[in-house]
Structure formats: structure tokens, C-alpha cells
Amino acid sequence: MLHSREGAGKHPRRLGLRVLGLMSGTSADGIDAALVEIAPGKSLPRLTLLHFRQTPFPPELRAEILACTNPLAGTVDRVCRLNARLGEAFAEAALGCLREAGVPPREVTLVGSHGQTLYHQPPGPGLAAPPATLQVGSPAVIAERTGITTVADFRPRDMAAGGEGAPLTPLFHAALFRMPGRARIVLNLGGIANLTYLPPGAGTEGVLAFDVGPGNALLDTLAARVSGGAETCDRDGALAGRGRLSPAFLARLMLHPFLGRRPPKSTGRETFGQAFLEEILAWPEAREVTPPDLAATLTAFTARATSEAIAAFLPAGAADLLLCGGGAQNPTLVKALTEACPHLRCLLTDEAGFPARAVEAAAFALLAYLTATGRPGNLPAATGARAPVILGSITPGRTLPRLPLPEA
């Protein structure tokens, strides 16, 4: 099901359609671009990674993204301008990836762009307003600049069908990492952590997924605060590595109501972002805690929340914990997860055949392919939607691609 020949230079042998996936996650640190080749498979499509590129956001643009996630600061004109600016940024990231890969845009069938989430309010206890989600990064700009038909706006259709709108990567995880005779868990350590349970077998039957809760977002915000904005993350876990865990602080963090909610569930910066960090800094437990101690405790929070979610909501017997996302590059966090989940073999998805840094972007290449070929991209067991639905909206490029019909 999975192949990786990243950086192979020229790609003379065509296995299927070339599709480019674009992703910027909750951490808002930049744009991931993954060029993949997708071909039909027995139960799910087969994917080959051709090239991957990361494009960091300039500091001013990242600051504007984070400002617009604040409901008090994100005025309609500001968000509108950001939508256009990010469309340009995503388009340039796409073209930069193709230049490095040596692939002209005319040889790429589709772009699948997740965009940048500014707001995500899924269904939940006590929610009076309708569930809503907003991802920006104009697909019209991407299609115009690249000439490639662009699929975007994936979350709203699942929410319209009664789902959480996330996580949307489980189908991709099933296509790449499911194995006969071995249960696995894929843990994406983005700004928010989410996991996918893959029982032994193939296809999507029995696959479960949900947002665990805290990932890197709290650590990122703390690192920026401590460094005066010089750092955007706890690079290599250095800040947490100098600190000591505060058991009392961790015990109070673990009382957060989101952790005890049964799946399906999803969350975002609205719950585990700047406002929550400011709240916990005002707790009595925070008065004697140094920044390194707080970083160590927040790192343990992610690890403990993950281990307790696995114990509470997943079947027993998983053998592997496959890590991807930016947090997989944080050795302090990986060590904490290894200690919190001693019954699981923790390893990067690289060791399972697909680079951890490329997983999220490649997932949206697959979702674009499914949308354009008329197939659902959500898993109701993961999102809580009433039924599988075709996700996203399609913006034509220079010409509409000729695509295979859905399988009967």
C-alpha cells in the first residue's frame, strides 16, 4: 500500500496520477507540500511519495495567522486579506515543491489543500450555536497561480453530515500503515494530538480515530513567551529537558473535561491554545513553577493524555505507536511517550515506510484524489458523521482533469 522514493530525482515510471497535498497545521509554523503518485489498489489506493518540501511562514505572516485565530482580533476584513495572502503562500509552496522535484505543473492532476484553520467549533456538550469551522488559503488563488485543479475546504461537508469535521487523516493512515496480524496506533503530534487505531487487517473496517487533545500548541505558546518571540516551539525539547515535572500541576491539567469525553471528538486552539495557557499560569500551582518545569509538565501532559486515551477508548492489544507530525521531532516528548506507553513499541512512521514529516500533507493529496473521483473521504467511526460523504470543493485549473470513474 505504501512506497516512498522521495528525492529520487526524475520520475520516468508513471504508476498513477500525480497529486500534490498542502497542509498547515494548528502550530501554524509553515506549509508542508507532498507530491505523491496515486494508483488504484485492492481496497484503498496505493501511494508513492515523490517529493516533500517544507516552507516556513515568515514571522510576520505567522503572527497574523495567530492573531486571526483570536475572535476579538480576527475582524472580517483582516481574515479576508489573510485568506488571499495564504492562497499566494500555498501556491508558491506548491510551485516550489514541483520545481525541486523537477515536475512541471502540467504533469500534476490535482492539488489538495487543507488550508490554515482559524476556527474550529465542532458539536459538543452545551454548544448553543451551530457547529462551524473555517480554513483559509484561497483555493482560487492556488488554482490560478499553479494552473492545477484544486480541492479544498474538506472539513465542512463532514460537519454538515453531523460529524466533527476531524480527524480526516484516518483513511490515509489505513491505506499506508494497516497490517495483517498486527494492531497499530498512528499518533499525529501536531498543535493538537490525534490518533488512529488500526486493527489487524486491511481497508477501513474497525478503524477508530479522534483528537486526544494537547499536542504542541501549549508548548509552542510557552516557548514563544519565554523567548520573547525568538522561538516558535520548544526546539528539540530543550526547554522541557531542563525542567522537572510538577505532579500537582499535571494532576490538575489531567482534569480537563475534554480528556474524559468519549469519541468522536475534535478540538483546536480554542481549547488548548493561548487562552488556556494564560488560564493555567494563573493557577496557584503555577506560582512556584519555573518555565522549564512548566515545559516539562506540559510535555508530560501530552504524553499522559495520550496514554490514558489509549487505555480508555481503544481496544487492547495494539503493538506499535507510530509517530508523525512536528512533535515527533521533539526527543523529550518522544521519551515521555515511550515511558507513558511502555506496552507499545514507539517508532517514527519512517520506520514503517513513510516519512513522518510528509504524512499530513500527503493525506490531503489522497483526499483530493478521492473527492475528484467521486468517493467519500471521511470515516464516520472517526468523525461521527451520519454517513460517508464526498469532501471538499473543487476549483478548476487551466483545464478540468480527466479522472477515472469511481469503482462500483
C-alpha positions as CSV (number, residue, x, y, z in Angstrom):
1,M,0.0,0.0,0.0
2,L,2.8,2.4,0.7
3,H,6.0,3.4,-1.1
4,S,8.5,6.3,-0.7
5,R,11.0,7.3,-3.2
6,E,11.4,10.9,-2.0
7,G,14.3,12.7,-3.7
8,A,14.6,10.1,-6.4
9,G,15.1,12.9,-9.0
10,K,13.3,12.2,-12.3
11,H,10.3,10.0,-12.2
12,P,10.0,8.3,-15.6
13,R,7.8,5.4,-14.5
14,R,4.1,6.5,-14.0
15,L,2.1,4.3,-11.7
16,G,-0.9,6.6,-11.5
17,L,-1.9,10.2,-11.1
18,R,0.4,12.8,-9.6
19,V,-1.3,14.8,-6.8
20,L,0.2,17.5,-4.6
21,G,-1.0,17.8,-1.0
22,L,-0.7,21.0,1.0
23,M,-1.0,21.3,4.8
24,S,-0.6,23.9,7.5
25,G,-1.5,22.6,10.9
26,T,-2.6,24.1,14.3
27,S,1.0,25.1,15.1
28,A,0.9,27.5,12.0
29,D,4.6,27.2,11.5
30,G,4.6,26.8,7.7
31,I,3.3,24.9,4.7
32,D,4.1,21.2,4.1
33,A,3.9,20.2,0.4
34,A,3.9,16.5,-0.6
35,L,3.9,15.3,-4.2
36,V,2.6,11.8,-4.4
37,E,1.6,9.3,-7.1
38,I,-1.7,7.6,-6.5
39,A,-2.8,4.4,-8.2
40,P,-5.8,2.1,-7.6
41,G,-5.4,-0.6,-5.0
42,K,-7.5,-3.6,-3.9
43,S,-9.3,-1.9,-1.0
44,L,-7.6,1.6,-0.8
45,P,-5.4,3.5,-3.3
46,R,-1.7,2.9,-3.4
47,L,0.6,5.9,-2.7
48,T,4.2,6.7,-3.6
49,L,5.9,9.8,-2.2
50,L,7.8,11.5,-4.9
51,H,9.0,14.7,-3.1
52,F,8.4,16.7,0.1
53,R,9.1,20.3,0.9
54,Q,8.6,22.5,4.0
55,T,8.1,26.2,3.6
56,P,8.2,28.2,6.9
57,F,5.9,31.1,7.3
58,P,7.7,34.5,7.6
59,P,7.4,35.7,11.2
60,E,5.0,38.5,10.3
61,L,2.6,36.2,8.4
62,R,2.7,33.6,11.3
63,A,1.9,36.4,13.7
64,E,-1.0,37.5,11.6
65,I,-2.4,33.9,11.4
66,L,-2.2,33.6,15.2
67,A,-3.8,37.0,15.7
68,C,-6.7,36.0,13.4
69,T,-7.4,32.9,15.5
70,N,-8.4,35.3,18.3
71,P,-12.1,36.0,17.9
72,L,-11.6,39.5,19.3
73,A,-8.9,40.4,16.8
74,G,-10.0,38.5,13.7
75,T,-12.2,41.1,12.1
76,V,-13.8,40.2,8.7
77,D,-11.6,42.5,6.6
78,R,-8.4,41.1,8.3
79,V,-9.5,37.5,7.8
80,C,-10.4,38.2,4.2
81,R,-7.0,39.7,3.4
82,L,-5.3,36.7,5.2
83,N,-7.3,34.3,3.0
84,A,-5.8,35.9,-0.1
85,R,-2.3,36.1,1.3
86,L,-2.3,32.5,2.3
87,G,-3.6,31.5,-1.1
88,E,-0.5,33.1,-2.6
89,A,1.7,31.4,0.1
90,F,0.2,28.0,-0.6
91,A,0.5,28.4,-4.3
92,E,4.2,29.3,-4.0
93,A,4.8,26.4,-1.7
94,A,3.2,24.1,-4.3
95,L,5.3,25.5,-7.2
96,G,8.4,25.4,-5.1
97,C,7.9,21.7,-4.3
98,L,7.4,21.0,-8.0
99,R,10.5,22.9,-9.0
100,E,12.6,20.9,-6.6
101,A,11.0,17.7,-7.8
102,G,11.7,18.6,-11.4
103,V,8.0,18.0,-12.2
104,P,6.2,20.7,-14.4
105,P,2.7,21.7,-13.1
106,R,1.1,20.3,-16.3
107,E,2.0,16.8,-15.1
108,V,0.2,17.2,-11.8
109,T,-3.5,16.3,-11.9
110,L,-4.7,17.8,-8.6
111,V,-3.8,19.9,-5.6
112,G,-5.4,19.0,-2.3
113,S,-5.1,21.9,0.2
114,H,-6.2,21.7,3.8
115,G,-5.6,25.4,4.2
116,Q,-5.0,27.0,7.6
117,T,-7.6,26.6,10.3
118,L,-8.6,29.8,12.0
119,Y,-11.5,28.5,13.9
120,H,-12.9,25.0,14.7
121,Q,-16.0,24.6,16.9
122,P,-17.4,21.0,16.4
123,P,-20.5,19.6,18.0
124,G,-20.2,19.3,21.8
125,P,-21.8,19.4,25.2
126,G,-23.6,22.7,25.8
127,L,-22.9,24.2,22.3
128,A,-25.8,26.6,21.5
129,A,-24.6,27.9,18.2
130,P,-24.4,25.7,15.1
131,P,-21.0,23.8,14.7
132,A,-18.6,25.7,12.5
133,T,-15.1,25.5,11.1
134,L,-13.0,27.9,8.9
135,Q,-9.9,27.1,6.9
136,V,-8.4,29.9,4.8
137,G,-5.9,29.9,1.9
138,S,-7.9,30.8,-1.2
139,P,-8.1,27.7,-3.5
140,A,-9.0,30.1,-6.4
141,V,-5.6,31.7,-6.0
142,I,-3.8,28.3,-5.8
143,A,-5.6,27.1,-9.0
144,E,-4.9,30.3,-10.8
145,R,-1.2,30.5,-9.9
146,T,-0.5,26.8,-10.5
147,G,-3.0,26.1,-13.3
148,I,-3.8,22.9,-11.4
149,T,-7.4,21.9,-10.3
150,T,-7.5,22.4,-6.6
151,V,-9.6,20.6,-4.0
152,A,-10.0,22.4,-0.6
153,D,-12.4,23.1,2.2
154,F,-12.6,19.4,3.3
155,R,-14.0,19.7,6.9
156,P,-17.4,21.5,6.4
157,R,-19.1,18.7,4.5
158,D,-18.4,16.2,7.2
159,M,-19.8,18.7,9.8
160,A,-22.8,19.2,7.6
161,A,-23.4,15.5,7.9
162,G,-23.3,15.7,11.7
163,G,-19.6,15.0,12.1
164,E,-16.8,16.7,13.9
165,G,-15.0,17.7,10.7
166,A,-11.9,16.0,12.1
167,P,-9.7,14.0,12.1
168,L,-9.7,13.4,8.4
169,T,-6.4,11.5,8.1
170,P,-7.5,8.0,9.3
171,L,-8.3,6.8,5.8
172,F,-4.8,7.7,4.8
173,H,-3.4,6.0,7.8
174,A,-5.3,2.9,7.0
175,A,-4.0,2.9,3.4
176,L,-0.4,3.2,4.5
177,F,0.1,1.6,7.8
178,R,-2.5,-1.2,8.4
179,M,-1.0,-4.7,8.6
180,P,-2.4,-8.2,8.7
181,G,-1.9,-9.8,12.2
182,R,-0.7,-6.6,13.9
183,A,-2.7,-3.8,15.5
184,R,-1.2,-0.3,15.4
185,I,-1.8,3.2,16.5
186,V,-0.8,6.2,14.5
187,L,-0.3,9.3,16.7
188,N,0.0,12.7,14.9
189,L,1.7,15.2,17.1
190,G,0.7,18.5,15.6
191,G,-0.5,21.5,17.6
192,I,-3.3,19.2,18.6
193,A,-2.6,15.5,19.0
194,N,-4.8,12.9,17.3
195,L,-4.6,9.2,17.0
196,T,-5.9,6.5,14.7
197,Y,-6.3,2.9,15.8
198,L,-5.7,0.3,13.0
199,P,-6.8,-3.2,13.9
200,P,-5.1,-6.1,12.1
201,G,-6.3,-6.5,8.5
202,A,-6.8,-4.2,5.5
203,G,-9.3,-1.5,4.4
204,T,-11.2,0.7,6.9
205,E,-13.4,-1.6,8.8
206,G,-12.7,-1.3,12.6
207,V,-10.6,1.8,12.2
208,L,-11.1,4.3,15.1
209,A,-9.8,7.9,15.4
210,F,-10.2,11.0,17.5
211,D,-8.3,14.1,18.8
212,V,-6.5,13.3,22.1
213,G,-6.2,16.9,23.0
214,P,-2.9,18.7,23.8
215,G,-0.1,18.3,21.2
216,N,2.4,21.0,20.6
217,A,0.2,24.1,20.8
218,L,0.7,24.8,24.5
219,L,4.5,24.1,24.3
220,D,4.8,26.4,21.3
221,T,3.0,29.2,23.0
222,L,5.1,28.8,26.2
223,A,8.4,28.7,24.1
224,A,7.4,31.9,22.3
225,R,6.5,33.6,25.6
226,V,9.7,32.6,27.4
227,S,12.0,33.5,24.5
228,G,10.3,36.9,23.8
229,G,9.2,35.6,20.4
230,A,12.6,34.3,19.3
231,E,11.4,30.7,19.3
232,T,8.2,29.3,17.9
233,C,8.5,25.9,19.5
234,D,10.4,24.0,22.2
235,R,13.1,23.1,19.7
236,D,14.5,19.6,20.4
237,G,12.6,19.6,23.7
238,A,15.5,21.7,25.2
239,L,13.3,23.8,27.5
240,A,11.4,20.9,28.9
241,G,14.6,18.9,29.1
242,R,16.0,21.4,31.7
243,G,12.8,21.2,33.8
244,R,11.3,18.9,36.4
245,L,7.7,17.6,36.2
246,S,5.3,19.1,38.7
247,P,2.9,16.3,39.8
248,A,0.4,18.7,41.3
249,F,0.3,20.8,38.2
250,L,0.0,17.7,36.0
251,A,-2.8,16.3,38.1
252,R,-4.9,19.5,37.7
253,L,-4.2,19.5,33.9
254,M,-5.5,16.0,33.6
255,L,-8.8,17.1,35.0
256,H,-9.6,18.9,31.8
257,P,-13.1,17.9,30.7
258,F,-12.1,17.3,27.0
259,L,-9.9,14.4,28.0
260,G,-12.8,12.5,29.5
261,R,-15.2,13.0,26.6
262,R,-15.9,9.8,24.7
263,P,-15.1,9.9,20.9
264,P,-15.9,11.1,18.3
265,K,-14.3,14.3,19.4
266,S,-12.1,17.0,18.0
267,T,-10.6,20.2,19.3
268,G,-8.2,23.1,18.5
269,R,-6.5,26.2,19.7
270,E,-9.9,27.4,21.0
271,T,-9.4,24.8,23.8
272,F,-5.7,24.2,24.0
273,G,-4.1,27.5,22.9
274,Q,-3.1,30.9,24.2
275,A,-6.2,31.5,26.3
276,F,-5.7,28.1,28.2
277,L,-2.0,28.8,28.8
278,E,-2.9,32.2,30.3
279,E,-5.5,30.5,32.5
280,I,-3.2,27.9,33.8
281,L,-0.4,30.4,34.5
282,A,-2.9,32.0,37.0
283,W,-3.4,28.7,38.9
284,P,-1.9,28.6,42.4
285,E,0.1,25.5,41.2
286,A,1.9,27.8,38.7
287,R,3.3,30.2,41.3
288,E,6.4,28.2,42.2
289,V,6.9,26.5,38.8
290,T,9.8,27.7,36.6
291,P,9.4,27.9,32.8
292,P,11.5,24.8,32.2
293,D,9.4,23.0,34.9
294,L,6.2,24.1,33.2
295,A,7.5,22.9,29.8
296,A,8.4,19.5,31.3
297,T,4.9,19.3,32.8
298,L,3.1,20.3,29.6
299,T,5.2,17.7,27.7
300,A,4.1,15.1,30.3
301,F,0.5,16.4,29.8
302,T,0.6,15.4,26.1
303,A,2.1,12.0,26.9
304,R,-0.2,11.2,29.8
305,A,-3.3,12.3,27.9
306,T,-2.3,10.1,25.1
307,S,-1.7,7.0,27.2
308,E,-4.9,7.5,29.1
309,A,-6.9,7.9,25.9
310,I,-5.4,4.7,24.5
311,A,-6.4,2.8,27.7
312,A,-9.9,4.3,27.9
313,F,-11.1,4.4,24.3
314,L,-9.2,1.8,22.2
315,P,-9.3,-2.0,22.2
316,A,-6.4,-3.7,23.9
317,G,-3.6,-5.4,22.0
318,A,-2.0,-2.7,19.8
319,A,1.7,-3.4,19.3
320,D,3.1,-0.2,17.7
321,L,2.7,3.5,18.3
322,L,3.7,5.2,15.0
323,L,4.6,8.9,15.5
324,C,4.3,11.6,12.9
325,G,3.9,15.4,12.9
326,G,6.2,18.1,14.3
327,G,6.2,16.7,17.8
328,A,7.8,13.5,16.5
329,Q,11.0,15.6,16.1
330,N,11.0,16.5,19.9
331,P,13.1,13.9,21.6
332,T,11.9,15.0,25.1
333,L,8.3,14.4,24.1
334,V,9.1,11.1,22.4
335,K,10.9,9.9,25.5
336,A,7.8,10.9,27.6
337,L,5.5,9.0,25.3
338,T,7.7,5.9,25.4
339,E,7.6,6.0,29.2
340,A,3.9,6.6,29.3
341,C,3.1,3.8,26.9
342,P,5.6,1.0,27.9
343,H,3.4,-1.7,26.3
344,L,3.8,-0.1,22.9
345,R,6.8,0.0,20.5
346,C,7.2,3.7,19.8
347,L,8.7,4.5,16.4
348,L,8.5,7.1,13.7
349,T,6.3,6.4,10.6
350,D,9.6,6.5,8.7
351,E,10.4,3.1,10.1
352,A,7.0,1.9,8.8
353,G,7.8,3.1,5.3
354,F,6.6,6.7,5.0
355,P,8.4,9.9,6.3
356,A,6.8,11.3,9.4
357,R,7.1,14.9,8.2
358,A,5.2,14.2,5.0
359,V,2.2,12.2,6.4
360,E,-0.3,15.1,6.9
361,A,0.3,16.8,3.6
362,A,0.2,13.5,1.7
363,A,-3.1,12.7,3.4
364,F,-4.7,15.7,1.7
365,A,-3.4,14.6,-1.7
366,L,-5.3,11.3,-1.2
367,L,-8.4,13.2,0.0
368,A,-8.3,15.4,-3.2
369,Y,-8.0,12.2,-5.3
370,L,-11.0,10.7,-3.6
371,T,-13.1,13.8,-4.0
372,A,-12.3,14.2,-7.6
373,T,-13.0,10.6,-8.4
374,G,-16.4,10.8,-6.5
375,R,-15.5,8.8,-3.4
376,P,-16.0,9.6,0.3
377,G,-13.0,10.7,2.3
378,N,-14.4,10.7,5.8
379,L,-14.7,7.8,8.2
380,P,-17.9,8.1,10.3
381,A,-16.4,6.0,13.0
382,A,-13.8,8.7,13.4
383,T,-15.8,11.9,12.9
384,G,-19.3,10.8,14.0
385,A,-20.9,11.8,10.7
386,R,-24.1,10.1,9.8
387,A,-22.6,8.6,6.7
388,P,-19.6,8.6,4.4
389,V,-19.6,11.8,2.3
390,I,-17.6,13.2,-0.6
391,L,-15.5,16.0,1.0
392,G,-14.3,19.4,-0.3
393,S,-14.9,21.9,-3.0
394,I,-13.3,21.8,-6.5
395,T,-11.8,24.8,-8.2
396,P,-10.9,24.1,-11.8
397,G,-7.4,24.8,-13.0
398,R,-6.5,25.7,-16.6
399,T,-8.5,22.6,-17.7
400,L,-10.5,20.0,-15.8
401,P,-8.6,16.8,-15.5
402,R,-9.9,13.6,-16.9
403,L,-10.2,11.2,-14.0
404,P,-11.2,7.6,-13.5
405,L,-14.8,6.9,-12.5
406,P,-15.5,5.7,-9.0
407,E,-15.2,1.9,-8.5
408,A,-18.6,0.1,-8.5
